[in-house]
Amino acid sequence: MSIKEIFETMDYGPAPESAVEALAWLVDQGDRFGHFINGAFTPPADGFESRNPATGEVLATLTQATQSDVDSAVTAARKAQPKWETMGGPGRAKYLYALARLLQKHSRLFAVLESLDNGKPIREARDIDIPLAQRHFYYHAGMAQLMEAELPDVQALGVCGQIIPWNFPLLMLSWKIAPALAMGNTVVLKPAEYTSLTALLFADICKQAGLPAGVVNIVTGDGAVGEMIVAAEVDKIAFTGSTSVGRRIREATAGSGKGLTLELGGKSPYIVFDDADIDSAIEGLVDAIWFNQGQVCCAGSRLLVQEGIAETFHAKLRARMDKLRIGNPLDKCIDVGAIVDPVQLDTISALVAANTAGEMYQPQIQMPEGGCFYPPTLIEGLTTSDSLMQEEIFGPVLVSSTFRTPAEAVEIANNTRYGLAATLWSENINLALDIAPKLVAGVVWINGTNMFDAAAGFGGVRESGFGREGGWEGLSAYTKPKGKTKPLAQVKPFKGDGAPADPLDRTAKMYVGGKQARPDSGYSQAVFGKSGSLLGHVGLANRKDVRNAVEAAAGATAWGKTTGHLRAQILYYIGENLSARADEFANRIDSMTGAKGGKAEVETSIQRLFTAAAWADKYDGQVHNVPIRGVALAMKEPSGVIGALCADEAPLLGLVSVMAPAIAMGNRVVLAASQPFPLAATDFYQVLDTSDVPAGVVNILTGSHTEVAKPLAAHLNVDAVWSFSSSDLSSTIEAASAGNLKRTWVNNSQALDWSLDHSKRFLQAATEVKNIWVPYGE
């Protein structure tokens, strides 16, 4: 073409990136790889091929890990961990800085290899994936340097098993390895079967950095290898992948005591209001759904457009789709590359073919011959009940619907089982900042999309998983409180057949929705003192009582919208009213437990209430220092409905220490009182009645913890479950929680010293961090 013709057509010419260096590196390795264990590569063994999805070309042969390989990797990591941790934060920081610098030095090699192995356009790997990976190691080198000063009360977990997906192979590796190493852990990581090459290149630079043997171990293979790591003697599992696999991991680790973070699927809404800059919103949408061929867990795959601009918006969107370029991922002019593997391509094709709703549009653009390519696709006119509006497609397919009012936009956006990310476009910043907190998502982008940084945590809620990666909030997943715990023996009730201590029968009821409620079971249990005297009766809660209590808590959503100042006043009021009856409660505790610690327990309970009140309007979020012209606001929001099995050994203090920080943060609670000593809890609801606590905010059940644990943990309207029971129910709770992947905090039969103030831990467990990104400027 002549220069004149080029200017008239504005066609792109090819701008291919050379793959010579990347292919040469593969050749230098013999095109065959073993595992990276204890600082060295193992000899290659039987395995599988890694292919370029754009051409089908075999890039290398990788080794399928065996149980022996995984055991060797875990053993190496376990042996290396104590020395790595005692090296200290500044010592670890030097290695993390070295890894960051080596990622920079070899950035082009990493980018090309990633594009060859994954099929994503080279400009995405070069400009987004690799720089972000570098950023995570630099950032967490700083975290390691600061750990001893800024996080003096925590220590490393130990050995972390990490399983990453194929859509961002090197970036996901960085998200997981960098914070783990910074906090003093060692790792055993399994990259995705389809895309292991950049992980193996990373292993190569670990050797170049002189990283101590065993600190980083990488084993390759299929999903069976991931199962081996989950079952191995590790202290934590970090998984990024599909919701279905995440649910199985939750079930497999239940009761094991292993830490767990899950970053799972999404069906993220992309909301465009009628005052939005339409052209900017469309460019953002191209990035939201066709970035990495739509193979992004937080892809803006559900387009919601306000009715007044819907026709114009869709017309402009279709015109923009006509200009998208699909082809060789190594061509710098390509917008959409190859789907990672024929299996994924078939999945996308089948989901779209099965859909009969709406109107589908695919641009008439030239498709490459051969390779795993799928055209950019738009399906308009769907409703929330259509399967493609609910199911994650994980491909370059955008589904669309409309809304009339902001309230309807929020309702449609939240009508999903996921809660990973959301995007909204509006020139009205008041509207944007009003809507963002109402969206059920871990991350919200305003007038932008796919903004990530190591300083801002990323992660979801609901069936998008739990935990955060990045930022200060991400470090908690790789640390634990310092000190050792002690086994907690089951606390059993006293037995007796003596006469009632008080001849006037005052059978205590449960407390549901602000009212005393008889147990649905119709049964009660006797509560005896140490001498055998009958202190009273309490109801035995069953599944229906749990249902009623959760229903009452779910109906009290207004509590989470009140100010921290108001919640503080009510907590102070509860403390004042408890103080007025301190002697009565102290005597009740002593009569139940047969000890003399009632007075101290009541006084400490009052202090817990005052401490929670003090924190109610002071447990603030942050403004993260992210590299954009704008801000990333880390907002701490209530988890929702929290179910808790209270401590048996501390009948009042165990209940108050759980309840107070939870409701201080705006949560509603369903509390199962101390099983052997429940009467302090049934006296306590009289205090609640006189303290202006709204109905449904606090609900109290009595009876067997074993009876209520599973229905509470399985209930889909419960957002988190905590267990401090002396009965061993951790496995039951964690397994049942897999239904909607709610957060759990269980004691694994380890004692918590209730005389110490654990408020910060409770406040952290009672909140979710939502990062709201707000770029600004014209």
C-alpha positions, -999 to 999 in steps of 0.1 A, spaced: 0 0 0 11 36 -7 13 61 21 -17 78 7 -37 46 7 -27 39 43 -39 74 54 -72 69 35 -79 35 50 -62 39 83 -56 1 83 -31 -13 107 0 -30 93 14 -60 111 38 -53 139 50 -87 150 71 -93 181 100 -117 177 97 -149 196 134 -159 190 147 -153 225 118 -171 242 121 -201 219 158 -201 224 153 -202 262 130 -232 257 156 -249 235 183 -242 261 162 -261 286 159 -290 262 122 -282 256 116 -305 286 111 -295 322 111 -312 355 98 -296 387 116 -269 407 122 -284 442 147 -274 469 164 -249 447 170 -271 416 152 -285 387 144 -322 388 151 -344 358 121 -344 333 98 -373 336 66 -385 319 43 -356 314 22 -335 290 27 -309 262 23 -272 265 10 -257 233 7 -223 217 -31 -218 215 -28 -195 185 -11 -221 163 -13 -255 181 25 -256 181 41 -276 209 63 -253 230 76 -278 256 69 -310 275 63 -307 312 64 -333 339 33 -346 356 39 -344 393 35 -375 414 26 -378 451 63 -383 458 71 -350 440 46 -331 460 59 -347 492 94 -337 483 84 -301 476 65 -298 509 94 -313 528 119 -289 512 96 -260 520 91 -271 556 129 -275 561 136 -241 547 108 -221 565 123 -216 600 156 -202 587 137 -180 561 115 -166 588 143 -159 613 163 -142 586 140 -112 595 120 -88 573 150 -68 561 169 -100 551 139 -113 531 134 -78 515 168 -81 498 157 -112 480 123 -98 470 140 -67 456 164 -90 437 134 -109 422 117 -76 412 148 -64 395 153 -97 376 117 -95 365 125 -61 350 157 -73 334 140 -102 317 107 -84 311 106 -89 274 114 -126 277 86 -130 302 61 -111 281 68 -130 249 68 -164 267 35 -155 284 19 -146 251 31 -177 234 19 -200 262 -14 -182 270 -25 -167 237 -30 -131 251 -20 -102 230 17 -93 235 8 -57 243 -13 -69 273 15 -91 286 41 -65 280 22 -34 293 0 -49 321 9 -84 333 47 -81 336 48 -46 351 22 -56 377 42 -87 386 73 -66 391 52 -41 412 41 -69 435 76 -80 443 88 -44 449 58 -36 470 61 -67 492 98 -62 496 88 -30 513 62 -49 534 90 -73 545 112 -44 554 84 -29 576 70 -61 591 89 -60 624 80 -24 630 44 -22 617 32 -58 623 50 -67 655 22 -90 668 21 -115 639 43 -142 625 44 -164 595 19 -193 590 46 -217 577 43 -236 544 18 -223 519 3 -244 491 -7 -222 462 -27 -231 431 -30 -206 403 -51 -204 370 -41 -200 334 -55 -166 326 -28 -145 343 0 -171 349 29 -149 361 7 -122 377 -12 -147 398 21 -163 408 33 -129 419 1 -121 438 6 -152 459 44 -158 462 54 -121 470 32 -116 502 39 -152 514 77 -148 512 75 -112 526 58 -125 558 83 -153 563 65 -183 547 78 -207 521 57 -220 492 48 -249 471 31 -236 440 13 -254 411 8 -234 380 -21 -242 356 -16 -272 334 -21 -251 302 3 -223 312 33 -233 333 62 -219 313 65 -185 329 64 -201 364 93 -222 353 111 -192 340 104 -176 374 120 -206 390 151 -199 369 154 -163 381 149 -176 417 182 -194 412 197 -162 396 187 -143 427 203 -168 450 170 -175 468 177 -201 496 168 -236 485 133 -247 494 118 -212 499 100 -215 465 90 -248 450 71 -253 418 54 -285 407 36 -289 374 7 -311 364 -31 -313 361 -58 -309 387 -48 -341 405 -16 -323 416 -37 -295 431 -56 -320 451 -23 -335 464 -12 -300 475 -46 -294 492 -42 -327 511 -5 -322 519 9 -311 553 8 -274 546 -4 -246 568 -24 -226 542 -40 -231 508 -43 -201 484 -64 -209 454 -75 -188 424 -98 -205 399 -134 -217 394 -161 -215 421 -168 -252 417 -132 -262 425 -131 -236 453 -161 -252 469 -144 -286 468 -113 -272 483 -134 -257 512 -149 -291 518 -115 -309 516 -98 -286 541 -127 -285 565 -115 -291 601 -79 -294 590 -68 -261 606 -53 -249 574 -57 -213 564 -77 -208 532 -82 -180 508 -102 -183 476 -104 -159 447 -131 -174 424 -154 -166 396 -175 -136 388 -202 -121 367 -194 -85 371 -218 -58 362 -208 -29 340 -233 -1 347 -236 29 324 -258 58 335 -275 82 310 -251 110 320 -220 90 312 -193 99 286 -205 73 262 -174 71 241 -152 67 271 -176 41 286 -174 21 253 -136 21 253 -137 11 289 -160 -17 280 -137 -30 253 -111 -33 281 -135 -48 305 -148 -77 284 -123 -83 256 -92 -79 276 -74 -113 276 -103 -126 254 -127 -122 283 -109 -148 303 -108 -127 334 -126 -135 366 -136 -98 371 -145 -92 334 -173 -67 329 -194 -94 313 -229 -80 323 -236 -47 306 -264 -27 322 -273 5 303 -299 31 313 -328 30 290 -326 66 277 -292 60 260 -294 22 254 -301 24 217 -273 49 210 -249 31 233 -255 -3 216 -252 12 181 -218 28 190 -207 -4 207 -215 -26 176 -195 -1 155 -166 -3 178 -167 -41 178 -164 -40 140 -130 -23 144 -116 -49 168 -87 -69 155 -84 -106 162 -53 -126 153 -17 -135 161 -11 -126 198 25 -116 190 12 -89 167 13 -56 187 -17 -43 167 -40 -71 178 -69 -65 202 -81 -100 208 -58 -130 209 -64 -168 212 -85 -187 237 -62 -206 260 -71 -242 249 -95 -261 227 -114 -273 258 -121 -238 269 -131 -228 233 -156 -256 232 -170 -245 266 -176 -210 253 -191 -222 220 -215 -245 238 -227 -219 263 -235 -194 235 -251 -221 212 -274 -232 240 -288 -196 245 -320 -188 227 -328 -155 244 -319 -120 232 -303 -109 199 -267 -119 192 -242 -97 173 -208 -108 161 -188 -84 139 -179 -95 103 -142 -95 109 -117 -118 94 -110 -148 117 -76 -164 117 -73 -199 102 -65 -225 128 -58 -219 164 -83 -213 193 -101 -181 183 -136 -169 191 -151 -137 178 -161 -108 201 -198 -114 208 -227 -92 221 -260 -106 232 -286 -78 239 -320 -79 255 -315 -105 282 -332 -106 316 -317 -116 349 -333 -150 347 -315 -159 315 -286 -183 321 -260 -162 303 -268 -134 327 -260 -157 357 -233 -181 345 -197 -172 340 -188 -177 304 -151 -169 307 -147 -158 271 -152 -128 248 -190 -128 252 -209 -97 265 -245 -99 277 -266 -68 280 -298 -56 297 -313 -22 305 -325 -4 336 -346 27 343 -335 41 377 -304 39 399 -322 17 424 -331 -8 396 -295 -8 384 -283 -18 419 -310 -45 422 -301 -60 388 -263 -57 395 -266 -75 428 -289 -102 414 -261 -128 411 -244 -153 434 -211 -137 427 -195 -105 442 -161 -99 427 -160 -66 409 -183 -39 394 -179 -9 371 -200 22 369 -199 51 346 -214 85 354 -203 121 352 -222 128 384 -197 119 412 -225 122 438 -244 94 420 -213 73 415 -203 75 452 -239 68 462 -241 37 441 -206 22 447 -212 12 484 -245 -4 475 -229 -28 450 -221 -63 464 -186 -66 452 -150 -66 466 -138 -40 440 -157 -11 424 -143 9 395 -158 43 388 -153 57 352 -126 31 346 -121 -7 347 -95 -33 354 -74 -11 376 -51 -32 398 -21 -25 421 -2 -42 447 -12 -15 472 -49 -22 469 -64 -55 479 -83 -75 453 -109 -102 462 -146 -109 464 -176 -118 485 -204 -143 481 -194 -172 458 -165 -151 444 -146 -163 475 -130 -147 505 -97 -131 514 -78 -103 497 -46 -102 477 -25 -71 479 -24 -41 502 -22 -43 540 -54 -63 541 -38 -90 520 -11 -97 545 -35 -111 571 -39 -142 550 -2 -150 554 2 -143 591 -11 -155 624 -10 -140 659 22 -146 678 22 -171 706 10 -207 710 -25 -218 718 -37 -244 742 -61 -273 736 -96 -266 747 -113 -294 766 -150 -298 762 -168 -280 790 -196 -302 803 -226 -291 823 -231 -301 859 -256 -328 867 -280 -329 896 -314 -338 910 -317 -312 937 -345 -288 944 -348 -255 925 -326 -228 938 -356 -205 934 -391 -220 939 -405 -196 914 -401 -213 879 -387 -188 854 -380 -210 823 -359 -189 800 -369 -185 764 -348 -177 734 -344 -142 720 -354 -138 683 -363 -106 665 -363 -85 697 -388 -108 714 -386 -138 737 -395 -169 718 -403 -205 728 -382 -232 712 -398 -248 681 -387 -282 695 -410 -279 725 -381 -293 746 -361 -277 774 -330 -287 793 -323 -283 830 -293 -262 841 -278 -274 874 -252 -257 897 -221 -274 909 -239 -286 940 -266 -302 920 -293 -276 926 -316 -268 897 -309 -232 885 -335 -232 858 -344 -244 823 -336 -232 788 -351 -241 755 -334 -265 730 -330 -248 697 -335 -267 664 -332 -260 627 -364 -240 626 -352 -218 654 -321 -211 635 -342 -203 605 -363 -179 624 -333 -161 640 -316 -157 606 -348 -144 591 -350 -118 619 -314 -108 614 -317 -106 577 -347 -82 582 -326 -58 602 -305 -45 573 -311 -9 584 -286 -15 612 -257 -16 588 -267 18 574 -267 36 607 -237 57 617 -209 44 638 -217 71 663 -252 58 668 -240 23 672 -215 35 697 -241 52 718 -262 20 720 -232 -1 729 -223 24 757 -260 21 768 -258 -17 770 -226 -14 790 -242 10 814 -273 -12 819 -251 -43 824 -231 -23 850 -263 -16 869 -269 -53 873 -233 -63 877 -238 -81 911 -268 -101 898 -248 -113 867 -217 -121 888 -238 -143 912 -255 -160 882 -221 -168 867 -207 -181 899 -238 -203 906 -235 -218 871 -198 -224 869 -191 -232 906 -162 -207 905 -156 -173 920 -147 -154 889 -182 -139 881 -174 -104 893 -142 -102 871 -160 -116 841 -188 -91 843 -164 -62 847 -144 -74 817 -176 -78 797 -185 -42 804 -151 -31 793 -155 -51 760 -187 -32 754 -170 1 759 -141 -9 737 -164 -19 709 -183 14 713 -150 33 711 -141 15 679 -175 18 663 -167 52 647 -129 48 645 -121 15 627 -115 34 595 -106 24 560 -77 38 540 -68 57 509 -43 35 491 -13 50 474 -19 35 440 -1 48 408 -30 66 392 -43 102 391 -70 94 415 -77 74 447 -84 39 457 -107 40 488 -105 9 510 -139 9 527 -146 -14 556 -181 -27 554 -200 -51 576 -200 -87 567 -238 -90 571 -254 -117 592 -229 -135 615 -237 -167 632 -216 -175 663 -212 -204 687 -202 -187 719 -175 -199 743 -187 -225 768 -162 -216 795 -170 -178 796 -208 -177 796 -211 -138 796 -177 -126 784 -176 -151 755 -210 -138 743 -203 -101 747 -168 -103 732 -183 -118 700 -215 -96 699 -200 -62 707 -175 -58 679 -198 -75 654 -227 -51 659 -203 -22 663 -194 -27 627 -230 -28 616 -235 -66 615 -265 -85 628 -258 -116 649 -273 -150 657 -256 -162 689 -257 -197 703 -251 -192 740 -227 -212 762 -241 -247 761 -234 -258 797 -239 -223 812 -266 -205 792 -285 -186 819 -262 -155 817 -272 -151 780 -309 -154 788 -305 -128 815 -285 -106 791 -314 -102 766 -332 -83 793 -304 -58 792 -307 -56 754 -345 -49 758 -337 -19 779 -308 -5 757 -326 5 724 -311 -24 704 -333 -26 673 -352 -59 668 -333 -85 649 -298 -70 655 -290 -95 682 -307 -129 684 -298 -155 711 -304 -193 709 -299 -218 736 -293 -255 736 -269 -279 718 -242 -264 697 -240 -296 677 -277 -292 668 -274 -257 655 -239 -257 640 -247 -273 607 -280 -255 598 -263 -222 608 -233 -228 587 -253 -241 557 -279 -212 557 -276 -192 525 -286 -159 543 -257 -162 568 -226 -144 556 -201 -156 582 -199 -182 610 -176 -182 640 -172 -210 665 -156 -208 699 -175 -238 713 -156 -263 733 -174 -290 712 -153 -300 682 -175 -286 654 -149 -269 632 -150 -295 605 -188 -295 605 -190 -257 601 -163 -254 574 -178 -282 553 -213 -268 556 -201 -233 548 -191 -244 513 -227 -240 501 -223 -203 496 -186 -200 505 -192 -179 536 -163 -168 557 -156 -189 588 -135 -184 619 -133 -216 639 -111 -226 669 -102 -261 659 -106 -270 697 -79 -245 706 -85 -222 735 -88 -184 732 -78 -164 763 -109 -144 769 -92 -123 796 -72 -107 768 -86 -81 745 -89 -95 710 -110 -66 696 -88 -60 666 -91 -96 654 -129 -95 659 -132 -62 641 -112 -75 611 -133 -107 610 -165 -86 612 -157 -65 581 -151 -68 544 -128 -45 526 -143 -29 494 -118 -10 473 -134 18 453 -112 32 425 -120 68 416 -97 83 389 -101 120 384 -92 147 358 -104 156 324 
